[in-house]
Amino acid sequence: MTKNATDLRGFGAEPRLSRRICDRWDSRHPDDAAELRRVLTSGSLTGTSASVTEYETAFAKKYRIKYALAVSSGSAAVMVSLVGAVPALEDPAQRGPREVILAPTSPLCTVFSLLELGVRPIFADTRPNSFGLDPSAVEAAVTRDTVAILEVPMWGYPTVVNELRPLADRYGLPLVLDLAHSHMVKLDGLELAAFGDVAGYSTHDGKFLSTGEGGMVVTNDPERDDRMRAFTRFGNLNGTTFGLNFKLSGAPAALGLARLRNVDRHAVMRRRNREFVLARLRNPHVRELPVVPGGVVSGYALLVQAADHDGRRLVEFLDSRGIPSDIKKYENKALYEYPLLAAHRRECPRATTLLRSLTTIPLHPDLTDEDLVYISEALNAYAP
Ligand SMILES: *Cc1c(COP(=O)(O)O)cnc(C)c1O
């Protein structure tokens, strides 16, 4: 049982749990039922049905990228993106020693896709106060087995991924982006996907755009799109190239199509909620994670950082006030701290410091102004 609101009501210095802020929001769109009805009466629910093509076309247009390929999950999106970026990863029989460089601040769901492809994860440190890879750490990690650089921006905050581009080009390496958290995140006026060779999104129910389960892989390169498409449908079953089934079915695609009509409006509401909280924040012990120059957050979450002290105190304090945190929920730590990844340990002190300093605060469109005032007051009441 969670703490009961009445247990703590109004007793002296005890935190007053007057609210439980919800981290789930209602992602439905008024057109959901109409689109579902349309796909159900179309006679085809497969991954090659018209509703999937329509959803892909609408997604590519909204994200201003040439090709979009709907897949069954964000996890599949990471695998398919890597195969798109590195042709040699397609066929298990061809896989030699392969390494992909990524930050240890990424979630387990990202790195498991690498392991499934037989790729060795090489952890490189982040820039200070950022989820973005530090270019000099990437350079130090490159070996002759490196096949790609994988950037994983988190919680809707852009990274300076544009500065990894020249580095990737210098080493002739593809730049792959796991944008599961980064729908509607912009840098220099473009969606982050524009800066990678291939990028993958998740549309899991907890993400910015929801199809229940699902993902999307995007690229501007027609050859990569063709190859990835074939890979997601058993190599087109011609027996010359390898593949599995990673297609998204027609029904979730219909939901995606309806809900894509919401994302701009939701981004506006989420960004407005962020401004609302930040405008009321007066506590010198907490600050927002810096937003990189030229970057625009999506408002997927507000990232606040404990200034010069252990952020787990901030996480616990906000939790005691009924404000949910992904950091509390997933106990985020550097990936090499997990038993399955201990063999890949490479100390990344900035990444560790970052994860230890942060908490997330919900900004979703269902929060009321009263909720947001409550959150601001809780942030202001915090003392380390
Ligand atoms: C959620 C997530 C995934 C996995 O997406 P699913 O749709 O749950 O498979 C991969 N990478 C990141 C960064 C994520 O947040």
The ligand as an SDF file (V2000), in Angstrom:
LIG
                    3D

 15 15  0  0  0  0  0  0  0  0999 V2000
   10.9890    2.8080  -24.2540 C   0  0  0  0  0  0  0  0  0  0  0  0
   12.3370    2.7880  -24.8470 C   0  0  0  0  0  0  0  0  0  0  0  0
   12.7630    1.7740  -25.7050 C   0  0  0  0  0  0  0  0  0  0  0  0
   11.9390    0.5590  -25.9730 C   0  0  0  0  0  0  0  0  0  0  0  0
   10.7140    0.8770  -26.5430 O   0  0  0  0  0  0  0  0  0  0  0  0
    9.5040   -0.1940  -26.4810 P   0  0  0  0  0  0  0  0  0  0  0  0
    8.4770    0.4070  -27.3890 O   0  0  0  0  0  0  0  0  0  0  0  0
    9.0710   -0.2570  -25.0510 O   0  0  0  0  0  0  0  0  0  0  0  0
   10.0340   -1.4830  -26.9790 O   0  0  0  0  0  0  0  0  0  0  0  0
   14.0100    1.8880  -26.3030 C   0  0  0  0  0  0  0  0  0  0  0  0
   14.8080    2.9240  -26.0490 N   0  0  0  0  0  0  0  0  0  0  0  0
   14.4540    3.9210  -25.1930 C   0  0  0  0  0  0  0  0  0  0  0  0
   15.3730    5.0850  -24.9850 C   0  0  0  0  0  0  0  0  0  0  0  0
   13.2120    3.8740  -24.5510 C   0  0  0  0  0  0  0  0  0  0  0  0
   12.8740    4.8410  -23.6970 O   0  0  0  0  0  0  0  0  0  0  0  0
  1  2  1  0
  2  3  1  0
  2 14  2  0
  3  4  1  0
  3 10  2  0
  4  5  1  0
  5  6  1  0
  6  7  2  0
  6  8  1  0
  6  9  1  0
 10 11  1  0
 11 12  2  0
 12 13  1  0
 12 14  1  0
 14 15  1  0
M  END
$$$$
